[in-house]
């Protein structure tokens, strides 16, 4: 009887599996052109330290490794990211754009990890929270907010940086990926792709030495952050306000100078929270200028548990 043998098993890959392998290989080839997280960290380190050697030292790498990584990133992006020179490395305009995105991407990777762990444990939100605020907001608005936040969510770790509201101000810190939330003065324009919402409006008032018989005759004390686009139109119609002859670094110095009798000032309500009894605050009437104070964040971070918890506390803060 002839021996019947079972057919040998076929080792040829089925068509649908071949197709899957092709897709996987295509994805692998495409990912070769993507920047990896370690490459993003190197770009940020070079920008923050101002040079390849300093970046290498901060990351525990060799300078050649940093240089090689930056060249690879520039090749993948198709643009020069740093101007090299004897003084170090300075980001080009393309570099500034790339580094801002790199910071935001790295922050989102941190958020991904912390929120996934929090969800797995069904736990309260935790992790770092980076806040940029102008001086008077950091002094008078944030402390009760942070206290309530710590009481309800002890795992959140706030880090506050005081940033002058000049130029890009606190909003620029969020745009550049250095902050998760900015407490900012809002003038109706928000840099794309950021989002902004108003928390409250605060009025300006005239502040002068108490008991002065003619405070409007005093020299004007001012500071660079004071006359923004939200008050410029009002200032331009007030012919009784002289040109500032005394300029201070910040609102705290302005208040000290007014207290000492060196002039008058026009200041927003937050700056006058702790005004001493030796100064008098006079309402400027129904047409007085106001400024909007609010928060700025990114659409992605606005969805994170840490930022959502902070925004809840900010919205319940008592306004000045």
Secondary structure, DSSP 8 states (H G I E B T S, - for coil): -----------S--HHHHHHHHHHHHHHHHHTTS--HHHHHHHHHHHHHTSHHHHHHHHT--HHHHHHHHHHHHHHHTS--EEEETTEEEE-HHHHHHHHHHHHHHHHHHHHHHHHHHHHHT----EEEEEEE-HHIIIIIHHHHHHHHHHH-TTEEEEEEE--SSTTHHHHHHHTTS-SEEEEEE-S---TTEEEEEEEEEEEEEEEETT-TTGGGS-BEEETTTS-TTTHHHHHT-TTS---SEEESSHHHHHHHHHTTS-BEEEEGGGGTT--TTEEEEE--TT--EEEEEEEEETTGGGSHHHHHHHHHHHTS---
